[in-house]
Amino acid sequence: MLTPLYDDNPHDYIRFPYVTYTIIILNVLVYAFLQEGLKGVSINEATVALGLIPRQLLGMVQSGDFTVFNVSVAVPENVTPLSYMFLHGSWMHLIGNMLFLWVLGDNIEDAIGHFGFLAFYILCGALAGLFQAWMMPGLANPVIGASGAVAGVVSAYLLLHPNVFLWALALQAIPVKLRAYWVLGFWAAFQVVNMLRENLGEVAWATHVGGLMAGALLILLMKRRSVRFFQ
């Protein structure tokens, strides 16, 4: 795998990627609060309540609730396509997703605008979750993580900035400098291959592929008119 670490890709329209950094901070806070901060609360309980469970979502069956500060919080099932993308299974899961967003998200925010990027990110995540539910409607395990929304950012970056050089980490150890279409194209292909193998394991591959498709479609509709593809 190739993990992006840094890109030297200046902004043309915005001074600071407020939305990108806010999303990152929010994800970290949610993880720290739920997975680390609530010592007396069952994390599995919160994950089942807030994660996206295809079998329950498609049947619109209430997944239950979870307890926080001795208060029972009910979560409607139709909210989970939004809530699931702010949960993560481990610090490494969180860091991996946020690293992609840190490197790539600012340029997509630049191409769309602050509020547009917020809508883009949420839509990519929600559509990715729904695609996972459509591909595996009988899945009873909760799907969690920002990977679907981040995958949308990946495909948008590929369409806008395929020739930008990225510093990336190869084999989790070797820093390399490659054009974006190599780093992100390999990542995207890896997701598709694993989805076609129908090997879910601990990774919801269809969520990633759904995010890739959503991002490619939405960037066509949402980018500024003056922003060109394949820069």
N, C-alpha and C positions, 0 to 999 in steps of 0.2 A: 504493500500500500504506500501511497504518497500523501503526506499530510502537509498542506500549505502552512508556512510559517510567517511569510512577509511578502508584500508586493510594493513596488515603488510606482504607484498609480495615482497621480494627483487628482484632486477634485476640480471640476469645471464650474459647478453651480452652488455648492454649499460650502460653508466655512468649517463646519464641524458636524459629524454624524451623530447627532443627539439621539435619534431613535435607535440606531444600532447599539450604542453603548448602554442605553436604557434597557433594552431587551436583554443584553448580557447581564447587567446588574440584577434585573428582576429574576432571571433564571438562577443566578447564584443565591439570591436571597431566599427563593422558594425552596431550593435544595437544602440550604443551611437550616431553614425553619422546620421543614417537614422531616428531612432525613436525619438531621443532626440535633435540632433544637427541642423537638417534642419527645423527651425521654419517656414519658408515660403513655405515649400513643403508639398504637400498632401501625407501623409503616405500611404493612400489607393492607391494612384496613383503608388507609388513605389512598394507596395506589389503586385498589379495586374501585373505590368511589370516584376518583378523579381521572383514572386512566381510561383509554378507549377500548372497550370490549366489544368486538364486532357482533358476537351473537346476541348481546343485550341491546346494543345500539340499533340494530336492524329490526329487532322486535319491540323496541322502545320499552324495554323492561327496566324498571328502576334497579340500579346496581346496589343500592344501599347508601349508607352514610358513614361518616367517620367522626370521631370525638376529638375536640380540641378545647383545652381549658375547661373540661367537664361539660362542654356543650356539644350536643349532637348536631352535625351539619349535614343536611340532605343535599345531594347533588343530582339534579335532573340529568338523565342519560343524554339528552340532546345538547348538553353543555360540554360533554367530554371531548368532542372534536376540537375544542379550544383549550380545555384544561390539560389534556394529556401532553401537550407540547411543552409544558413548563415543568414536567416531572422528569427525573433521571434516576437510573438505577445505581449509579456510583459516581464518585468524583471524577474518575477517568472518562465515564460516559459524558458527563457534563463538560469537562475540559475539552474533549475532542470536538463536540458540537460548537462550543463557544469560540474555539480557536478558528474554525472555518468562518464563523460569523464575523469575528474580529478582523480577519484578513480581507474578506470579500464583501462584507455587508456595506461598508461605507461607500464603495463605488456604485452599488445598486441604489443606495439611498440618494446618492448624487444624481443618478440617472432618472430617478422617479420623483424625488422630493420627499420631504420628511413624512408628511401624512400619507402620501401615496405608498411609501415604503412600509409603513406600519400596516396598511391594508394588504399590501402584497405579501408580507411575511405571514400574517394571520391566515389569509386565504390559502397560501401554499401549504401551511401546516394542516388546516382543516381539510382541504381537498386530498392531501396525502393520506390522512387518517381515513377518510371515506373510501379512498381507493383500496386501502388495506382491508377495510370491512367488506368491500365488494369482491375482492379477490379471495378472501378467506372468511366467508360469512359465518362459519361455524366455530370460529376461534373463540375460546373461552378465556384465554389469558389476556390481561390488560396490556395494551400497547402504550408505551410512554416514551418521551424524548422529543427533542427539537429537531431530530434528523430530517423529518419530512419538510419542515419549513426551511431548514438550512439547505436541503437539496434543491429547493426552488431558487435559492440564492446562487447556488453553484451553476445551475443551467442558465440563469440570467447572465452571470459573469462570463460563461463560455460564449454566449451569443454576442455580448458587447465587447469583451476584451480578450479574445482567444490568444492574441500574440504578445500580451504583457508577460514579462518574465516574473516568475515566482520563485522564491526560495522555499524549498520543501524538504521534508524529512523522509528519506527512503528507508524502508525496512526498520523504521523506528530508531534509526541510529545514524544514518549518513545524510548530511546536508547536501542538497544539489540545487542547481539553478536551472530551471526549465521553463519553457513557455507554458502559459496557462492551459493550452489545449492538450498538452501532454499530462500535466498533473491532474486537472479536473476531468479531462476526457477518460483517463484511466480509472479514476474514481467512479465516474458515472457508469462506465462499462462493467465495472466490478459489481455494482448494485444490480444491474440488469441480469447479468449471468447468474448471480446467486438467487434472484427471484425466480428465474426460469427453472432452476434446479429444485424449486419448491422445498427448500430446506430452511424452515423458519429458525429453529434453534432459539437463541436468545436475541436475534436480530430480526426486526420486521422489515425485510427487504422490500416488500411491496410498498411500504410507506415511503421509502427513499425514492423508488421509481415513480410513485404518484407525485411526490414533490418535484422531481425533475420535470415531469410533463407539465405540471401546473405552472412552474416557474417559467418554462419556455413559452407557454401560451400567454401568461399574464404580462410578461415583459413586452410582448408584442403590442399589447393593448394599453399599457400604463406608462411606458417610457416617455420622456419629453420628446417633442417632435424633432428637435434639433440634435438629439442623440443618435448617432449612427451605429449600426451593427458592425461587428467584426473589425473593431478599431485595433 
